């Protein structure tokens, strides 16, 4: 077969596809990208990447001189096309499955695999379908995926839990030490369901979606979910298992509340991380960050073998004084997930009962943020406490 592409358009499609199947597999065809010429429509070539758990299908404009299907190693074709100048690129597969790739004055010859050797794909359609703006989806995932553990022994902690009930789309991420909850009103006529999406595909989706009102469509099948973004169709196997009762983790009432400027708090915690991660002393040991809430002042401190840090921030607080400690990374990740808000609200009960972070902005500002969220971080026991 022989097909001609525009180099820039092909490269745009190859980048996301190569990110899906970049690793080393025992099956050579899984390391590759499947080219099907022509695609579903005349003048196109369909590209598919699939690592047996997650995948991507997209289209690129192409002129098929002779039709056919073939598989080329994802990293090889990506590096070759990236190195070529703009203009036409021709891929010509001979009867010995040698792929001759030409563009400008460049010529490459690499191996390929017949397309019929590609693994079978799941059916890319579902019986429950939901459409939401990309900026909403991005907000939902950013406020939940930070709390998952992609290598957890319990599979449910490797993904984000999606639940549609009473017209609300609710998303939850948890790793046992922190929890992110976000919800969005999706419509009362939406079919109720629940499923767990692996974090790996969600992080790939986050690279593709933007803070725009363009739609993303979510389709749910029995064992797979499909995400449609423009010309790109992502799909993934769902995580099988019953999700934890997240409603029991976050307390319903709090004794203490503090309002803090988000940027100021994030900057202070980032500076404290230089000490908690012991980057000043060059050690791999880690310590905690201590937060001392008292008299509308938040005192932030930490000490390690490499040095110490101390900082004070103005806050608006109700309730009695409280001293509480955290793993710095956990607290910082939660603050980064709250970066859309000018002010964060810290809800607390005791030094060993965790902290709940949510937007502290006024109602007028909140009207512009349709995603509601709560981020819960468990504390650590400090020395002497």
C-alpha positions in Angstrom: 0.0 0.0 0.0 1.0 3.6 -0.5 -0.3 6.7 1.2 0.6 10.5 1.3 0.2 12.7 4.4 0.9 16.3 5.2 3.7 16.1 7.7 2.3 18.6 10.2 -1.2 17.1 10.2 0.3 13.6 10.6 2.5 14.7 13.5 -0.4 16.3 15.3 -2.2 12.9 15.3 0.8 10.8 16.1 1.7 12.6 19.3 -1.4 11.6 21.3 -1.4 8.2 19.7 2.2 7.5 20.6 1.5 8.5 24.2 -1.0 5.7 24.5 1.3 2.9 23.4 4.9 4.0 24.3 5.9 1.2 26.6 7.6 -2.1 25.9 5.2 -5.0 25.3 5.7 -8.6 24.6 3.4 -8.2 21.6 5.1 -6.2 18.8 1.8 -5.1 17.3 0.8 -3.4 20.6 3.9 -1.2 20.5 2.7 0.1 17.1 0.1 2.4 15.7 -2.5 0.9 13.3 -2.9 2.8 10.0 -6.0 2.0 8.0 -6.3 3.6 4.6 -8.7 4.8 3.7 -10.5 5.7 7.0 -14.3 5.8 7.5 -14.4 8.7 5.1 -12.7 9.2 1.7 -9.5 11.2 1.9 -8.6 10.1 5.4 -6.5 7.5 7.2 -7.6 6.1 10.6 -5.0 5.8 13.3 -5.4 3.6 16.3 -3.2 3.0 19.4 -4.1 0.4 22.0 -2.1 -1.1 24.9 -4.8 -3.7 25.8 -6.2 -1.4 28.6 -6.6 2.0 27.1 -6.6 3.3 23.5 -7.1 6.1 21.1 -8.6 6.4 17.6 -8.4 9.4 15.4 -8.3 10.5 11.7 -5.8 12.4 9.6 -6.2 13.7 6.1 -4.4 11.4 3.6 -4.2 10.5 -0.1 -4.3 6.8 -0.5 -2.5 5.8 -3.7 -3.1 2.1 -2.9 -5.3 0.9 0.0 -4.4 -1.3 3.0 -3.7 -1.5 6.7 -0.3 -1.7 8.4 1.3 -1.3 11.9 4.4 0.8 12.6 6.2 1.1 15.9 4.8 4.2 17.6 8.1 5.7 18.8 9.9 5.0 15.5 7.3 6.6 13.3 6.9 9.6 15.7 10.6 10.3 15.8 11.0 10.0 12.0 8.0 12.3 11.2 9.2 14.8 13.8 12.6 15.0 12.2 11.3 15.6 8.7 10.6 19.0 7.1 7.1 20.4 6.5 5.4 19.2 3.3 4.2 15.8 2.0 5.3 12.5 3.6 4.9 9.3 1.7 4.7 5.9 3.4 5.0 3.0 1.0 4.7 -0.6 2.3 6.2 -3.3 0.0 5.3 -7.0 -0.2 8.0 -7.7 2.4 6.4 -5.3 4.9 9.2 -2.8 4.7 8.0 0.7 5.2 9.7 3.3 3.0 9.1 6.8 4.4 10.1 9.8 2.3 9.7 13.5 2.8 11.7 16.3 1.2 15.2 15.0 0.8 14.9 12.5 3.7 14.4 8.7 3.2 13.8 6.1 5.9 13.2 2.4 5.7 11.9 0.5 8.7 9.9 -2.6 9.4 6.1 -2.8 9.6 3.5 -5.5 10.5 0.4 -6.4 8.6 -2.7 -4.7 10.0 -4.6 -7.9 10.5 -2.3 -8.7 13.3 -3.5 -5.9 15.5 -5.4 -6.9 18.6 -9.2 -6.8 18.7 -10.7 -3.6 20.0 -13.7 -3.2 22.3 -16.9 -1.8 20.8 -16.5 1.9 20.9 -20.1 2.8 21.9 -22.0 2.8 25.1 -25.6 2.7 26.3 -25.2 5.7 28.7 -24.1 8.9 27.2 -23.3 12.3 28.7 -22.1 15.6 27.1 -20.5 18.4 29.1 -18.2 21.3 28.3 -14.5 20.6 28.3 -13.7 23.2 31.0 -16.2 21.5 33.3 -14.7 18.1 32.8 -11.2 19.5 33.3 -12.3 21.1 36.6 -13.9 17.8 37.8 -10.8 15.8 37.1 -8.2 18.3 38.4 -10.1 18.3 41.7 -10.2 14.5 42.1 -7.4 12.9 40.1 -4.7 14.5 42.3 -5.9 12.3 45.2 -5.5 8.9 43.4 -2.6 6.5 43.5 -1.9 4.9 40.2 0.1 2.0 41.8 -2.2 1.3 44.8 -2.7 -2.3 45.8 -6.4 -1.7 45.9 -7.5 -1.2 42.3 -10.3 1.3 43.3 -7.6 3.7 44.5 -6.1 3.7 41.0 -9.0 5.6 39.4 -11.7 8.3 39.7 -15.2 7.2 40.7 -17.9 8.7 38.5 -21.5 8.7 39.8 -24.6 10.1 38.1 -27.5 10.5 40.4 -30.4 12.9 40.9 -29.2 15.0 37.9 -25.7 15.5 39.3 -22.4 14.1 38.0 -20.2 13.4 41.0 -16.5 12.5 40.8 -14.3 11.2 43.6 -10.6 10.4 43.9 -9.0 8.8 47.0 -5.8 7.1 48.0 -6.6 6.5 51.7 -4.8 9.7 52.9 -6.6 12.3 50.9 -9.9 12.6 49.0 -11.1 14.9 46.3 -14.9 15.3 45.6 -16.4 17.4 42.9 -19.9 17.6 41.4 -21.7 19.3 38.5 -25.4 19.6 37.6 -25.7 17.5 34.5 -29.5 17.4 34.1 -32.4 15.5 35.8 -33.0 13.4 32.7 -29.5 11.9 32.8 -29.3 8.1 33.2 -28.1 7.1 36.6 -24.9 5.0 36.8 -21.6 4.6 38.5 -18.2 3.5 37.3 -14.4 3.9 38.0 -12.1 5.2 35.3 -8.4 4.5 35.6 -6.2 7.5 36.2 -3.9 6.7 33.3 -6.5 7.5 30.7 -7.7 10.6 32.6 -4.2 12.0 32.6 -4.0 11.5 28.9 -7.3 13.2 28.5 -6.1 16.2 30.5 -3.4 16.8 27.9 -6.1 17.1 25.2 -8.9 19.1 26.8 -8.9 22.8 27.2 -10.7 25.5 29.2 -13.3 26.0 26.5 -17.0 25.4 26.1 -16.4 22.8 23.4 -18.0 19.5 24.4 -16.6 16.2 25.5 -18.9 13.2 25.3 -18.7 10.4 27.8 -20.1 7.0 26.8 -20.3 4.1 29.2 -20.5 0.4 28.3 -20.4 -2.6 30.5 -16.7 -2.9 30.9 -15.4 0.2 29.0 -15.8 3.9 28.8 -15.4 6.1 25.7 -14.4 9.8 25.6 -15.0 11.8 22.4 -13.1 15.0 22.0 -13.4 16.5 18.5 -11.7 14.0 16.1 -10.2 12.0 19.0 -11.9 9.0 20.6 -10.2 7.7 23.8 -11.4 4.5 25.4 -10.4 2.5 28.5 -11.3 -0.5 30.4 -13.1 0.3 33.6 -11.9 -0.7 37.1 -14.0 -3.5 38.5 -14.9 -3.2 42.2 -17.1 -1.5 44.7 -16.0 2.0 45.6 -15.6 3.1 49.2 -18.4 5.0 51.0 -16.8 8.4 50.5 -19.7 10.2 52.2 -18.6 8.9 55.6 -15.0 10.3 55.2 -15.8 14.0 55.2 -17.4 15.2 58.4 -20.8 16.9 58.1 -20.0 19.6 60.7 -16.8 21.5 61.7 -15.8 23.4 64.9 -13.2 25.7 63.3 -13.1 27.6 60.0 -10.3 29.7 58.4 -10.4 31.8 55.2 -7.0 32.2 53.5 -5.8 33.8 50.3 -5.1 30.9 47.9 -2.0 32.3 46.2 -0.4 33.3 49.5 -1.1 29.9 51.1 0.2 28.0 48.0 3.4 30.1 47.9 4.0 29.5 51.6 3.5 25.8 51.4 5.8 25.6 48.3 8.5 27.4 50.2 8.0 25.0 53.1 8.4 22.1 50.8 12.1 23.1 50.4 12.5 22.0 54.0 10.0 19.2 54.3 11.6 17.4 51.3 15.0 18.4 52.8 16.1 19.9 49.5 18.3 22.3 51.4 20.3 19.6 53.1 20.4 17.2 50.1 18.9 14.4 52.2 16.1 12.0 51.2 14.5 12.2 54.6 11.1 14.0 54.8 9.4 15.8 57.6 6.0 17.5 58.1 4.7 21.0 57.7 3.1 22.4 60.9 0.1 24.8 60.7 -0.7 26.8 63.8 -4.1 28.6 63.6 -4.5 31.3 66.3 -6.0 34.8 66.6 -6.5 35.3 62.8 -2.9 34.4 62.1 -1.7 31.2 60.5 1.9 30.3 61.5 3.5 27.9 59.0 6.7 26.1 60.1 8.9 23.1 59.5 12.4 21.9 60.4 14.7 19.2 59.1 18.4 18.3 59.1 18.9 20.8 56.2 17.2 23.8 57.8 14.0 25.3 58.9 11.2 27.6 57.7 8.8 29.9 59.4 6.1 32.2 57.9 2.9 34.0 59.1 -0.2 34.6 57.0 -3.2 36.7 57.8 -6.5 34.7 58.0 -10.1 35.1 59.0 -10.9 32.5 61.6 -13.7 31.3 63.8 -13.3 28.7 66.5 -10.5 27.9 69.0 -6.8 27.7 68.1 -5.5 24.6 66.5 -2.1 23.1 65.6 -2.1 20.4 62.9 0.6 18.8 60.8 0.5 17.4 57.2 2.7 15.8 54.7 3.6 18.8 52.6 3.0 17.2 49.2 -0.6 16.2 50.1 -1.5 19.7 51.3 0.2 21.4 48.3 -1.6 19.1 45.8 -4.9 20.0 47.3 -4.2 23.7 47.1 -3.2 23.4 43.5 -6.5 21.8 42.8 -8.1 24.9 44.3 -6.2 27.4 42.2 -9.4 28.6 40.5 -10.5 30.3 43.7 -9.1 33.5 45.2 -9.8 32.4 48.7 -9.8 28.9 50.2 -11.8 27.8 53.2 -10.2 25.4 55.7 -12.8 23.5 57.8 -11.3 21.7 60.8 -12.2 19.8 64.0 -9.0 18.6 65.6 -5.3 17.9 65.1 -5.9 14.3 64.2 -9.2 14.6 62.3 -8.1 16.0 59.0 -8.9 19.2 57.1 -11.6 19.9 54.5 -10.7 22.5 51.8 -13.3 24.2 49.7 -13.8 27.5 47.9 -14.0 30.5 50.2 -15.0 32.9 47.5 -18.2 35.0 47.8 -21.5 33.8 46.4 -21.2 36.4 43.6 -17.8 34.9 42.5 -19.1 31.3 43.0 -21.8 31.8 40.4 -19.1 31.7 37.8 -17.8 28.3 39.1 -20.5 25.7 38.5 -18.2 22.8 39.8 -18.6 22.5 43.6 -15.9 20.6 45.4 -14.5 19.4 48.8 -10.9 18.3 49.2 -10.1 16.3 52.4 -6.5 15.7 53.6 -5.6 13.5 56.6 -3.1 14.9 59.0 0.0 13.2 60.5 0.9 12.8 64.1 3.6 15.4 65.0 6.4 14.8 67.4 5.3 15.2 71.0 1.6 15.1 70.0 
